[in-house]
């Protein structure tokens, strides 16, 4: 038989385990409710501060005198949200008019404190310091270029470009080759926003020391921000002994008519993708006389080469849908006739090349 004393002891233990479990569950639920309520209160506080400071900034931009005092700690997050939102929606000239306000309020020190916060606070503080354009923040912002988060590091690059463009581009451009996690579109936007020419100069100097893969990566960005300088680099690459990938990239970027003959030299390249991009490039920069160079490529064994060739022919001076249709009639090759049909059908439907 079971010992009555042991059974009684087990019941007591089970009772207190249940009580403690319920107390723990109740404590956790209470903490969740408190944290949620605090989070909602902070959000309301920050929205209220943001609304207030948005109104202040509108008055400053309108030329009104607004009495201010250094930011209180409970105003910092809301002010920075309003500061960033306002700067993102106004011109550079108007942005400059807000700088005295930021300095009077102590934004530099306030934002520096947020740099040690969570991911969101850190990114917002970096953006705010960029808009403040205070050179005292440059070194702190530069340290974030190596942040493991691509968003934080790109925010830092953009902010640095606002604070000291030449110095920023000297740091940013070499990093482009190191950071494979940076989206090309975001990098291009930062480079495009540079208006003192330092981005183009840094890319040009880096290209002189770059290997082929780095050269290809940088020349794309250079073509966006300085087409004239990019044309010189592209010309040098097309005339040098580099791999087919580099040639293909340069053929996609070439837009200078004086490179016509260089481009035409790649129409008979062994690699099909080089022939394809050469045909497309000739369609952009070619002349009416280049019809005789492109027409034989309508019979190329690779579909994509034939397709881009037909598109290029359609875009050449002196050509058009009717002229291409007449060209189709004299083709003995079925593939050539079919690809012209394809391109003309797309043209008739308004499909962009």
N, C-alpha and C positions, 0 to 999 in steps of 0.2 A: 504493500500500500504506500501511496505517496505520503511524505511527511507533511502534516498540516502547517507546521511552522515555515517550511521552505516555500510552500504554495502561497502562504500569506505574504512572505517577503517578496516573491516574484510579482505579486499583484501590486504591492506598494511601489516597487521599482517601475513597473509598467505605467502606473498612474503618474508618477513624477516625470517619466520620459515624455508622456503625452502632454503633460502640463508645460514642460520646457519647450517642446516642439511648437505648441500653440503660441507660447510667449515669443519665441523666436520668429515665427511667421508673422505675428502681429507687429513685432518691432520692425521687421523688414518692410512690411506694408506701410507702416507709419513713415519710415525713412523715404520710401518711394514717393508717398504723397507730399511730404515736406520738400523733397528735391524738385518734384514737378512744380509745386506751387512757387518755389524760389525761382525756378527757370522761367516760369511765366511772368513773374514779377520783374525779373531782370529784363526780359524781352519787352515788356510794356515800358519800363523805365528808359531803355535804349531807344525805343520808337519815339517816345515823347521828346527825348533829347535830340534825336535826329530831326524831328519835325521843327523844333525850336531853332536849331542851328541852320537848317535849310532856309528858314525865313530870315535869319540874320545875314546869311551870305547873299541872299537876293537883295537885301537892303544895301549891303556894301557894294555890290555890283551896280546898283542904281545910283551910287554916289552919296548915300546917306551916312551920317556919322553915327556909329553904334558904340555905346560904352561897353567895355569888356573887362574881364578880369581873368587871371589864369584858370585853366580848366580844373574843375573839381574832379575827383577820382570817379565819381558816378556819372560824369558827363563825357568821359573820354571816348568810350565805345560809340556812343551815339554821334558825337562830333565827327569822329573819323569816318563813319558811314556816310554822313552828310557831306563831309569834305571830299571824299572820293567820288561820290555820286555827282556832286556839282562840277568838279574838275573834268569828269568824263563827258560832260554835256555842254561845255563851253569852249571857246576858242583859246588859243595860247595867250593872246593878249589879255583876255578877261581873266584867265588863270593867274597871270602875273599880278593882277590887281588884288587878288585874295591873299597873296603871300604875307603882307604886313599883318593881316588878321591872324594867320597861323602862327607867326612869330610872337605877337603880343599874348596869345593864349598859351604859349609854352608847348606848342605841338611837338617840337623836336624831342623834348624829354618825355612827353606823354607817349609818343609813338615808340620811343626806345624801350619804354617799360613793357609795351605790348609785344615787342619782338621776342620776349621770353615766354610768351603765352602759348596757347594751343595753335594748331595749324591755321585755323581761320583768322585768329587774331594776328598771328605773325604775318600772314599774307596781306591783310588789310593795313597793317602798320607799315610794311614795306612800300605798298602803293602810296600811302599817305606821305611818306618821306620823299618819295619821288616827286610828287606834286609840290612839296615844300621847297625843293631845289636848294637845300642847304648843304654846302660842301662839308660841313662838320659830320654829316651822316655817311659820307662816301665810304670810308673804310668799313663801317659796320655793315652797310649794304653789300659791299664787295665780298664779305665773308659768306654770304648766302648764295653766291654763284655756284658753290660746291655742294649746296644742300641736296640731299638725296631725292627730294621731291622736285620733279621737273616744273611743276607749277610755281613753287616758291622760288626756285632758281631763276626762272624766266621773269617772274615779277621783279626780282632783284636786278636782272639785266635791264629791264625796261626803266626801272627807277634810276639806276646808275646813268642811263642815257639821258635822263632829264637833268640830273645833277651836274654832270661834267662829261659832255659827249665825247671829246677826244680821248680822255682817260678811260672812259667806260668802254669804248670800242676797242681800245688796246687790250683790255681784259676779256671782252666778250667774244671777239672773232676767233682767237685761238681755242676758246672753250667749245665753239661750234663743232670743231673736229673731234673733241673728246666726248661730248655728250650725245650719245646715240638715242637717248630718251627724249630729246627735244624735238617737238613736232616742227617740220620745215615751215609750215604756215605761220606758226608763232614766231619763229626766228626771223622769217622774212618781214613780218609786221614790225618787229623791233628795228630791223635794219632800215626799213622804208621810212620809219619815223625820224631817222637821223637826217637832219637838214644842214649840217655844216660840212658834209663831205668826208668826215673822218671814218665812217664805216667803209666807204668805197676805198679810201686810201689804205686802211688796215687790211682789207681783203686782198687788194692788189699786192701789198708787200708780203702777205702770208702766202699768196699763190706762188711767189718766186721761190719759196722754200718748201712747198708742198709736194708730196708724191702724187701719183696719178689719181688715186681714189679721192684724196683730199682736194685735189685740183678740181675734179668734177663736181664735188659737193659745193665748193665755194663759188665756182663760176656761175652756177644757177642763181645764187643770191646776188652776185655782182650784176648779172643781166637785169635783175629787177630794179636795182637802185642806181646803176650807172651804165646804161646800154653802150655808150661810146667807149668807155674803158673796157667793158666786157668784150666788145667786138675785137679789140686788139688782142686780148688774151685768147679768145676763140680762134682767131686767125693763127696765132702761134701754135696752138694745140693741133689744129688741122694740118699744119705744115711739119709737125714733128712726128717722131716714131712713138706713138702711144697705142694702147690697146683699143680694141674695137668698141668697148663700152664708152670710153672717153670720147671717141670720134662720134658715136651715136648721140651722146648728150650734146655735144657741140653743134651737131647738125640740127638738133631740135631747137637750139637757141639762136642760131645764126639768123641775122635779119639785115645784114649790110649787103647791098647790091654789088659792091666791089668784090665780094667773095663768091660770086657766081661761078667762075671757072674752077675755083677750089672745090666747091660743092659738086659740080659736074664730074669732077675726077673720081668721085666715090660712087657713081651710078653703076659701075661694073665691079664693085667690091665683092670679094668672095662671100662675106657674111650677109645673109639676107636682111638683117635688121639695119645694117649700114646702108644698103641699097634703098630700103624703104624710107629711112629718114632723109637720105639724100634727095630722093624724089619729092618728098614733102617740102623740103627746104627750097628746092628749085621752083616749086609752085609758088612759094612766097616771094622770092627775090628774082625770079627768072624773067626772061624777055620772050617775045613772040618767037624768036629764032630757036628757043630751047625746045620747041615742040618736036623737032626732029630727034632730039636727044631722048626725050621721054617716050615717044610713041613706041619704039621697040620694046620698052619695058612692060608694055601691056601683055606681053606673052611670057613674062617671068614665071618660073615654076612655083613660086610662093604666092599664095593668094593675097597676103597683106601687101606685098610689093606691088602687085597689079592694082589693088584697091587704092593705095595711096598715090600711085602714078596717075590713075584716072582722075582722082580728085585734084591732083596738081595740074593736070592738063586743063581741067575745067576752069581753074583759077588764073591761068596765064593770060597776059595781055593779048587781045585779038581772038581769044577763045570764048566759049560760052556754050550753052546747052545745044544750040543748033549746030555749031561747028564740031562739037564732040560727037553729035549724032551722025554727021557726015563722015567723020573719021571712023566711026563704028562700021559704016557701010563698006568701007574698003578693007576691013580686017578679014583675013582668011582664017585666023585662029579663033576657035570657038570660045576659049577662055577670055580672049581680049574682048570679044563681042559681049559676053556675059557680064564682065566686070564693068563695062561702060553702061550696060543696062542697069546694073545695080546703082551706080553713082548717079545716073540721070533720074532714076526713080526716086532716090533720096532727095535729089535737088528739087524735083517737082513737088515733093511732099514738104519741102522746107526743112529737111533734117540737116542740122549743122554738121560740118565736117569735123 
